[in-house]
């Protein structure tokens, strides 16, 4: 049996350029603050933003890094879930400048 799109973990490589604080209007998270992260995605250029909800991110450190903008000039492997065409950040791993996904 194949996974539903909402269960699949997407791996995107890129950098965060900007964050925008938003307030959710949708049913599931109504009134909750979240961040829209504008990214340059290397392996899927059509993706230019990720959505960061505190309740969906796996570690508090990542949420704190987003709040403090500790992502400047860093390259990441983003782990995301796709929900209705929107990529929700669940985790990330900082990459070295020359490191590519899959290399050790």
N, CA, C and O atoms as CSV, one atom per row, in Angstrom:
chain,resi,resn,atom,element,x,y,z
A,1,UNK,N,N,0.841,-1.171,0.000
A,1,UNK,CA,C,0.000,0.000,0.000
A,1,UNK,C,C,0.894,1.245,0.000
A,1,UNK,O,O,1.900,1.289,0.709
A,2,UNK,N,N,0.535,2.226,-0.774
A,2,UNK,CA,C,1.323,3.454,-0.843
A,2,UNK,C,C,0.861,4.438,0.219
A,2,UNK,O,O,-0.278,4.388,0.685
A,3,UNK,N,N,1.766,5.330,0.592
A,3,UNK,CA,C,1.444,6.363,1.573
A,3,UNK,C,C,0.596,7.443,0.919
A,3,UNK,O,O,0.736,7.735,-0.268
A,4,UNK,N,N,-0.285,8.026,1.718
A,4,UNK,CA,C,-1.014,9.192,1.251
A,4,UNK,C,C,-0.044,10.359,1.210
A,4,UNK,O,O,0.945,10.375,1.942
A,5,UNK,N,N,-0.323,11.325,0.365
A,5,UNK,CA,C,0.570,12.469,0.219
A,5,UNK,C,C,0.822,13.162,1.553
A,5,UNK,O,O,1.936,13.622,1.802
A,6,UNK,N,N,-0.182,13.246,2.409
A,6,UNK,CA,C,-0.026,13.931,3.697
A,6,UNK,C,C,0.875,13.171,4.670
A,6,UNK,O,O,1.330,13.750,5.656
A,7,UNK,N,N,1.143,11.881,4.414
A,7,UNK,CA,C,2.014,11.082,5.274
A,7,UNK,C,C,3.444,11.032,4.762
A,7,UNK,O,O,4.356,10.701,5.520
A,8,UNK,N,N,3.655,11.349,3.515
A,8,UNK,CA,C,4.970,11.269,2.896
A,8,UNK,C,C,5.844,12.422,3.390
A,8,UNK,O,O,5.367,13.549,3.526
A,9,UNK,N,N,7.127,12.141,3.659
A,9,UNK,CA,C,8.069,13.184,4.078
A,9,UNK,C,C,8.838,13.643,2.838
A,9,UNK,O,O,9.531,12.854,2.196
A,10,UNK,N,N,8.709,14.907,2.518
A,10,UNK,CA,C,9.434,15.504,1.395
A,10,UNK,C,C,10.746,16.066,1.910
A,10,UNK,O,O,10.790,16.659,2.988
A,11,UNK,N,N,11.817,15.881,1.145
A,11,UNK,CA,C,13.128,16.396,1.501
A,11,UNK,C,C,13.517,17.475,0.494
A,11,UNK,O,O,13.732,17.202,-0.686
A,12,UNK,N,N,13.600,18.686,0.984
A,12,UNK,CA,C,13.915,19.840,0.143
A,12,UNK,C,C,15.230,20.446,0.613
A,12,UNK,O,O,15.485,20.526,1.814
A,13,UNK,N,N,16.060,20.871,-0.324
A,13,UNK,CA,C,17.349,21.475,0.002
A,13,UNK,C,C,17.287,22.948,-0.351
A,13,UNK,O,O,16.876,23.316,-1.451
A,14,UNK,N,N,17.702,23.798,0.600
A,14,UNK,CA,C,17.690,25.216,0.287
A,14,UNK,C,C,18.037,26.095,1.471
A,14,UNK,O,O,18.561,25.641,2.488
A,15,UNK,N,N,17.724,27.379,1.301
A,15,UNK,CA,C,18.018,28.408,2.296
A,15,UNK,C,C,16.755,29.208,2.588
A,15,UNK,O,O,15.898,29.387,1.722
A,16,UNK,N,N,16.660,29.685,3.823
A,16,UNK,CA,C,15.566,30.578,4.206
A,16,UNK,C,C,16.029,32.005,3.939
A,16,UNK,O,O,17.088,32.411,4.418
A,17,UNK,N,N,15.259,32.759,3.193
A,17,UNK,CA,C,15.579,34.154,2.889
A,17,UNK,C,C,14.853,35.135,3.786
A,17,UNK,O,O,15.369,36.207,4.100
A,18,UNK,N,N,13.658,34.761,4.195
A,18,UNK,CA,C,12.811,35.696,4.940
A,18,UNK,C,C,11.741,34.907,5.667
A,18,UNK,O,O,11.358,33.816,5.245
A,19,UNK,N,N,11.259,35.477,6.774
A,19,UNK,CA,C,10.110,34.880,7.468
A,19,UNK,C,C,9.045,35.947,7.629
A,19,UNK,O,O,9.341,37.131,7.791
A,20,UNK,N,N,7.795,35.499,7.581
A,20,UNK,CA,C,6.652,36.386,7.768
A,20,UNK,C,C,5.723,35.742,8.781
A,20,UNK,O,O,5.303,34.597,8.615
A,21,UNK,N,N,5.408,36.481,9.823
A,21,UNK,CA,C,4.476,35.951,10.810
A,21,UNK,C,C,3.058,36.082,10.287
A,21,UNK,O,O,2.682,37.120,9.742
A,22,UNK,N,N,2.284,35.044,10.452
A,22,UNK,CA,C,0.896,35.004,9.991
A,22,UNK,C,C,0.010,34.466,11.113
A,22,UNK,O,O,0.499,33.891,12.087
A,23,UNK,N,N,-1.279,34.659,10.962
A,23,UNK,CA,C,-2.267,34.082,11.870
A,23,UNK,C,C,-3.185,33.203,11.038
A,23,UNK,O,O,-3.729,33.638,10.023
A,24,UNK,N,N,-3.349,31.979,11.472
A,24,UNK,CA,C,-4.142,31.009,10.720
A,24,UNK,C,C,-5.628,31.360,10.757
A,24,UNK,O,O,-6.181,31.746,11.787
A,25,UNK,N,N,-6.241,31.208,9.600
A,25,UNK,CA,C,-7.681,31.429,9.483
A,25,UNK,C,C,-8.425,30.112,9.267
A,25,UNK,O,O,-9.650,30.052,9.380
A,26,UNK,N,N,-7.669,29.058,8.954
A,26,UNK,CA,C,-8.276,27.760,8.687
A,26,UNK,C,C,-8.850,27.116,9.943
A,26,UNK,O,O,-8.489,27.490,11.058
A,27,UNK,N,N,-9.715,26.179,9.766
A,27,UNK,CA,C,-10.397,25.498,10.863
A,27,UNK,C,C,-9.429,24.845,11.853
A,27,UNK,O,O,-9.559,25.014,13.066
A,28,UNK,N,N,-8.462,24.101,11.323
A,28,UNK,CA,C,-7.598,23.286,12.177
A,28,UNK,C,C,-6.760,24.131,13.140
A,28,UNK,O,O,-6.566,23.733,14.289
A,29,UNK,N,N,-6.265,25.272,12.702
A,29,UNK,CA,C,-5.361,26.087,13.516
A,29,UNK,C,C,-5.876,27.503,13.730
A,29,UNK,O,O,-5.075,28.416,13.930
A,30,UNK,N,N,-7.155,27.708,13.695
A,30,UNK,CA,C,-7.749,29.045,13.735
A,30,UNK,C,C,-7.171,29.892,14.875
A,30,UNK,O,O,-7.204,29.506,16.044
A,31,UNK,N,N,-6.638,31.063,14.494
A,31,UNK,CA,C,-6.078,31.993,15.455
A,31,UNK,C,C,-4.639,31.726,15.868
A,31,UNK,O,O,-4.030,32.557,16.542
A,32,UNK,N,N,-4.086,30.584,15.478
A,32,UNK,CA,C,-2.715,30.233,15.859
A,32,UNK,C,C,-1.712,31.012,15.012
A,32,UNK,O,O,-1.902,31.161,13.805
A,33,UNK,N,N,-0.653,31.505,15.635
A,33,UNK,CA,C,0.432,32.180,14.916
A,33,UNK,C,C,1.337,31.128,14.284
A,33,UNK,O,O,1.596,30.081,14.877
A,34,UNK,N,N,1.811,31.414,13.083
A,34,UNK,CA,C,2.759,30.543,12.405
A,34,UNK,C,C,3.665,31.419,11.553
A,34,UNK,O,O,3.438,32.623,11.427
A,35,UNK,N,N,4.685,30.817,10.974
A,35,UNK,CA,C,5.594,31.554,10.103
A,35,UNK,C,C,5.550,30.987,8.695
A,35,UNK,O,O,5.501,29.775,8.484
A,36,UNK,N,N,5.569,31.891,7.759
A,36,UNK,CA,C,5.721,31.559,6.354
A,36,UNK,C,C,7.195,31.838,6.056
A,36,UNK,O,O,7.642,32.982,6.133
A,37,UNK,N,N,7.946,30.790,5.716
A,37,UNK,CA,C,9.364,30.924,5.429
A,37,UNK,C,C,9.551,30.981,3.920
A,37,UNK,O,O,9.197,30.037,3.214
A,38,UNK,N,N,10.100,32.070,3.426
A,38,UNK,CA,C,10.377,32.200,1.996
A,38,UNK,C,C,11.743,31.595,1.741
A,38,UNK,O,O,12.733,31.995,2.354
A,39,UNK,N,N,11.795,30.630,0.834
A,39,UNK,CA,C,13.027,29.862,0.625
A,39,UNK,C,C,13.465,29.884,-0.839
A,39,UNK,O,O,12.676,30.146,-1.747
A,40,UNK,N,N,14.754,29.599,-1.034
A,40,UNK,CA,C,15.302,29.232,-2.335
A,40,UNK,C,C,15.511,27.735,-2.269
A,40,UNK,O,O,16.367,27.263,-1.519
A,41,UNK,N,N,14.752,26.983,-3.034
A,41,UNK,CA,C,14.815,25.527,-3.003
A,41,UNK,C,C,15.623,25.040,-4.202
A,41,UNK,O,O,15.280,25.333,-5.347
A,42,UNK,N,N,16.687,24.303,-3.939
A,42,UNK,CA,C,17.582,23.831,-4.994
A,42,UNK,C,C,17.030,22.642,-5.763
A,42,UNK,O,O,17.171,22.580,-6.984
A,43,UNK,N,N,16.410,21.705,-5.076
A,43,UNK,CA,C,15.991,20.472,-5.735
A,43,UNK,C,C,14.525,20.469,-6.173
A,43,UNK,O,O,14.072,19.520,-6.811
A,44,UNK,N,N,13.796,21.510,-5.839
A,44,UNK,CA,C,12.400,21.637,-6.282
A,44,UNK,C,C,12.110,23.131,-6.389
A,44,UNK,O,O,11.415,23.689,-5.540
A,45,UNK,N,N,12.646,23.793,-7.442
A,45,UNK,CA,C,12.591,25.253,-7.552
A,45,UNK,C,C,11.185,25.854,-7.519
A,45,UNK,O,O,11.035,27.031,-7.191
A,46,UNK,N,N,10.167,25.084,-7.845
A,46,UNK,CA,C,8.809,25.619,-7.816
A,46,UNK,C,C,8.308,25.850,-6.385
A,46,UNK,O,O,7.334,26.573,-6.180
A,47,UNK,N,N,8.974,25.237,-5.392
A,47,UNK,CA,C,8.607,25.462,-3.997
A,47,UNK,C,C,9.365,26.686,-3.506
A,47,UNK,O,O,10.596,26.697,-3.493
A,48,UNK,N,N,8.628,27.717,-3.103
A,48,UNK,CA,C,9.300,28.934,-2.645
A,48,UNK,C,C,8.896,29.345,-1.237
A,48,UNK,O,O,9.338,30.383,-0.744
A,49,UNK,N,N,8.059,28.539,-0.583
A,49,UNK,CA,C,7.736,28.832,0.806
A,49,UNK,C,C,7.375,27.568,1.570
A,49,UNK,O,O,6.843,26.602,1.024
A,50,UNK,N,N,7.689,27.622,2.860
A,50,UNK,CA,C,7.338,26.566,3.805
A,50,UNK,C,C,6.517,27.206,4.909
A,50,UNK,O,O,6.667,28.392,5.203
A,51,UNK,N,N,5.658,26.419,5.511
A,51,UNK,CA,C,4.845,26.904,6.609
A,51,UNK,C,C,5.328,26.235,7.891
A,51,UNK,O,O,5.435,25.010,7.957
A,52,UNK,N,N,5.621,27.042,8.908
A,52,UNK,CA,C,6.156,26.543,10.170
A,52,UNK,C,C,5.155,26.789,11.292
A,52,UNK,O,O,4.943,27.924,11.719
A,53,UNK,N,N,4.542,25.700,11.763
A,53,UNK,CA,C,3.631,25.731,12.900
A,53,UNK,C,C,4.358,25.110,14.084
A,53,UNK,O,O,4.932,24.028,13.960
A,54,UNK,N,N,4.340,25.780,15.220
A,54,UNK,CA,C,5.067,25.284,16.388
A,54,UNK,C,C,4.636,23.861,16.741
A,54,UNK,O,O,5.480,23.047,17.114
A,55,UNK,N,N,3.371,23.548,16.636
A,55,UNK,CA,C,2.866,22.224,17.016
A,55,UNK,C,C,3.296,21.117,16.048
A,55,UNK,O,O,3.218,19.940,16.402
A,56,UNK,N,N,3.741,21.456,14.852
A,56,UNK,CA,C,4.134,20.458,13.850
A,56,UNK,C,C,5.644,20.223,13.796
A,56,UNK,O,O,6.094,19.201,13.279
A,57,UNK,N,N,6.426,21.165,14.328
A,57,UNK,CA,C,7.884,21.031,14.291
A,57,UNK,C,C,8.317,20.083,15.397
A,57,UNK,O,O,7.851,20.181,16.532
A,58,UNK,N,N,9.219,19.158,15.054
A,58,UNK,CA,C,9.582,18.074,15.962
A,58,UNK,C,C,10.439,18.503,17.148
A,58,UNK,O,O,10.383,17.860,18.196
A,59,UNK,N,N,11.229,19.567,17.020
A,59,UNK,CA,C,12.071,19.973,18.153
A,59,UNK,C,C,11.873,21.448,18.469
A,59,UNK,O,O,11.697,22.275,17.574
A,60,UNK,N,N,11.905,21.757,19.745
A,60,UNK,CA,C,11.745,23.137,20.205
A,60,UNK,C,C,12.895,24.007,19.711
A,60,UNK,O,O,12.702,25.199,19.472
A,61,UNK,N,N,14.104,23.428,19.551
A,61,UNK,CA,C,15.255,24.200,19.087
A,61,UNK,C,C,15.009,24.789,17.700
A,61,UNK,O,O,15.371,25.938,17.450
A,62,UNK,N,N,14.410,24.037,16.810
A,62,UNK,CA,C,14.126,24.549,15.466
A,62,UNK,C,C,13.144,25.715,15.560
A,62,UNK,O,O,13.331,26.734,14.896
A,63,UNK,N,N,12.107,25.577,16.372
A,63,UNK,CA,C,11.147,26.665,16.536
A,63,UNK,C,C,11.862,27.903,17.068
A,63,UNK,O,O,11.610,29.013,16.597
A,64,UNK,N,N,12.756,27.724,18.049
A,64,UNK,CA,C,13.490,28.852,18.616
A,64,UNK,C,C,14.418,29.478,17.578
A,64,UNK,O,O,14.559,30.700,17.528
A,65,UNK,N,N,15.058,28.640,16.743
A,65,UNK,CA,C,15.910,29.167,15.666
A,65,UNK,C,C,15.103,30.029,14.693
A,65,UNK,O,O,15.589,31.053,14.213
A,66,UNK,N,N,13.883,29.614,14.409
A,66,UNK,CA,C,13.016,30.410,13.527
A,66,UNK,C,C,12.665,31.738,14.206
A,66,UNK,O,O,12.750,32.796,13.583
A,67,UNK,N,N,12.275,31.682,15.466
A,67,UNK,CA,C,11.927,32.907,16.194
A,67,UNK,C,C,13.097,33.890,16.229
A,67,UNK,O,O,12.912,35.096,16.061
A,68,UNK,N,N,14.315,33.355,16.451
A,68,UNK,CA,C,15.517,34.188,16.588
A,68,UNK,C,C,16.211,34.466,15.261
A,68,UNK,O,O,17.253,35.122,15.238
A,69,UNK,N,N,15.652,33.978,14.152
A,69,UNK,CA,C,16.254,34.119,12.809
A,69,UNK,C,C,17.666,33.542,12.742
A,69,UNK,O,O,18.543,34.118,12.099
A,70,UNK,N,N,17.886,32.411,13.401
A,70,UNK,CA,C,19.199,31.753,13.402
A,70,UNK,C,C,19.431,30.890,12.166
A,70,UNK,O,O,20.218,29.945,12.215
A,71,UNK,N,N,18.779,31.192,11.091
A,71,UNK,CA,C,18.911,30.427,9.852
A,71,UNK,C,C,19.639,31.217,8.777
A,71,UNK,O,O,19.857,30.697,7.682
A,72,UNK,N,N,20.017,32.441,9.052
A,72,UNK,CA,C,20.649,33.322,8.063
A,72,UNK,C,C,21.958,32.708,7.567
A,72,UNK,O,O,22.761,32.220,8.362
A,73,UNK,N,N,22.169,32.736,6.246
A,73,UNK,CA,C,23.386,32.230,5.604
A,73,UNK,C,C,23.651,30.757,5.887
A,73,UNK,O,O,24.806,30.332,5.916
A,74,UNK,N,N,22.603,29.979,6.096
A,74,UNK,CA,C,22.755,28.542,6.325
A,74,UNK,C,C,21.953,27.788,5.276
A,74,UNK,O,O,20.917,28.253,4.801
A,75,UNK,N,N,22.457,26.624,4.934
A,75,UNK,CA,C,21.821,25.763,3.939
A,75,UNK,C,C,21.264,24.553,4.668
A,75,UNK,O,O,21.929,23.977,5.529
A,76,UNK,N,N,20.031,24.164,4.318
A,76,UNK,CA,C,19.339,23.106,5.057
A,76,UNK,C,C,18.779,22.017,4.147
A,76,UNK,O,O,18.502,22.222,2.966
A,77,UNK,N,N,18.631,20.857,4.762
A,77,UNK,CA,C,17.781,19.804,4.233
A,77,UNK,C,C,16.498,19.921,5.055
A,77,UNK,O,O,16.488,19.599,6.243
A,78,UNK,N,N,15.418,20.383,4.423
A,78,UNK,CA,C,14.136,20.567,5.092
A,78,UNK,C,C,13.329,19.279,4.967
A,78,UNK,O,O,13.248,18.698,3.885
A,79,UNK,N,N,12.742,18.841,6.052
A,79,UNK,CA,C,11.825,17.704,6.043
A,79,UNK,C,C,10.422,18.290,6.192
A,79,UNK,O,O,10.126,18.982,7.166
A,80,UNK,N,N,9.570,18.003,5.222
A,80,UNK,CA,C,8.240,18.637,5.169
A,80,UNK,C,C,7.163,17.623,4.840
A,80,UNK,O,O,7.426,16.559,4.280
A,81,UNK,N,N,5.955,17.980,5.201
A,81,UNK,CA,C,4.774,17.244,4.762
A,81,UNK,C,C,3.969,18.176,3.878
A,81,UNK,O,O,3.919,19.383,4.110
A,82,UNK,N,N,3.345,17.607,2.869
A,82,UNK,CA,C,2.542,18.391,1.940
A,82,UNK,C,C,1.085,18.261,2.340
A,82,UNK,O,O,0.528,17.163,2.382
A,83,UNK,N,N,0.479,19.400,2.632
A,83,UNK,CA,C,-0.925,19.420,2.995
A,83,UNK,C,C,-1.645,20.361,2.050
A,83,UNK,O,O,-1.500,21.580,2.143
A,84,UNK,N,N,-2.410,19.802,1.152
A,84,UNK,CA,C,-3.179,20.566,0.173
A,84,UNK,C,C,-2.291,21.520,-0.625
A,84,UNK,O,O,-2.657,22.670,-0.865
A,85,UNK,N,N,-1.130,21.030,-1.029
A,85,UNK,CA,C,-0.226,21.824,-1.851
A,85,UNK,C,C,0.700,22.739,-1.082
A,85,UNK,O,O,1.535,23.412,-1.687
A,86,UNK,N,N,0.578,22.786,0.241
A,86,UNK,CA,C,1.452,23.605,1.075
A,86,UNK,C,C,2.418,22.707,1.832
A,86,UNK,O,O,2.021,21.687,2.395
A,87,UNK,N,N,3.675,23.089,1.841
A,87,UNK,CA,C,4.696,22.304,2.522
A,87,UNK,C,C,4.853,22.800,3.949
A,87,UNK,O,O,5.208,23.954,4.188
A,88,UNK,N,N,4.580,21.904,4.894
A,88,UNK,CA,C,4.697,22.231,6.311
A,88,UNK,C,C,6.004,21.659,6.842
A,88,UNK,O,O,6.269,20.463,6.724
A,89,UNK,N,N,6.810,22.528,7.425
A,89,UNK,CA,C,8.089,22.127,7.985
A,89,UNK,C,C,7.867,21.276,9.226
A,89,UNK,O,O,7.086,21.640,10.105
A,90,UNK,N,N,8.569,20.120,9.296
A,90,UNK,CA,C,8.517,19.308,10.507
A,90,UNK,C,C,9.901,19.172,11.149
A,90,UNK,O,O,10.013,18.935,12.352
A,91,UNK,N,N,10.959,19.323,10.333
A,91,UNK,CA,C,12.314,19.205,10.857
A,91,UNK,C,C,13.276,19.765,9.818
A,91,UNK,O,O,12.905,19.982,8.665
A,92,UNK,N,N,14.529,19.997,10.245
A,92,UNK,CA,C,15.556,20.377,9.285
A,92,UNK,C,C,16.910,19.935,9.775
A,92,UNK,O,O,17.106,19.683,10.964
A,93,UNK,N,N,17.833,19.844,8.858
A,93,UNK,CA,C,19.217,19.492,9.163
A,93,UNK,C,C,20.095,20.486,8.431
A,93,UNK,O,O,19.966,20.668,7.220
A,94,UNK,N,N,20.998,21.135,9.175
A,94,UNK,CA,C,21.907,22.078,8.534
A,94,UNK,C,C,22.938,21.299,7.717
A,94,UNK,O,O,23.491,20.302,8.181
A,95,UNK,N,N,23.186,21.767,6.500
A,95,UNK,CA,C,24.155,21.136,5.601
A,95,UNK,C,C,25.415,21.986,5.519
A,95,UNK,O,O,25.363,23.210,5.629
A,96,UNK,N,N,26.547,21.316,5.324
A,96,UNK,CA,C,27.782,22.045,5.020
A,96,UNK,C,C,27.640,22.665,3.647
A,96,UNK,O,O,26.781,22.256,2.866
A,97,UNK,N,N,28.466,23.643,3.347
A,97,UNK,CA,C,28.369,24.337,2.049
A,97,UNK,C,C,28.449,23.377,0.868
A,97,UNK,O,O,27.729,23.560,-0.113
A,98,UNK,N,N,29.298,22.368,0.933
A,98,UNK,CA,C,29.459,21.453,-0.203
A,98,UNK,C,C,28.665,20.156,-0.053
A,98,UNK,O,O,28.658,19.332,-0.967
A,99,UNK,N,N,28.002,19.964,1.078
A,99,UNK,CA,C,27.273,18.737,1.320
A,99,UNK,C,C,25.982,18.709,0.522
A,99,UNK,O,O,25.241,19.691,0.485
A,100,UNK,N,N,25.722,17.591,-0.108
A,100,UNK,CA,C,24.463,17.352,-0.824
A,100,UNK,C,C,23.698,16.282,-0.121
A,100,UNK,O,O,24.269,15.503,0.642
A,101,UNK,N,N,22.420,16.226,-0.362
A,101,UNK,CA,C,21.573,15.192,0.213
A,101,UNK,C,C,22.102,13.830,-0.212
A,101,UNK,O,O,22.413,13.610,-1.383
A,102,UNK,N,N,22.200,12.923,0.748
A,102,UNK,CA,C,22.623,11.566,0.428
A,102,UNK,C,C,24.107,11.338,0.579
A,102,UNK,O,O,24.533,10.185,0.637
A,103,UNK,N,N,24.921,12.385,0.646
A,103,UNK,CA,C,26.351,12.168,0.811
A,103,UNK,C,C,26.694,12.186,2.292
A,103,UNK,O,O,26.026,12.847,3.088
A,104,UNK,N,N,27.722,11.466,2.647
A,104,UNK,CA,C,28.117,11.352,4.057
A,104,UNK,C,C,29.245,12.300,4.368
A,104,UNK,O,O,29.714,12.349,5.505
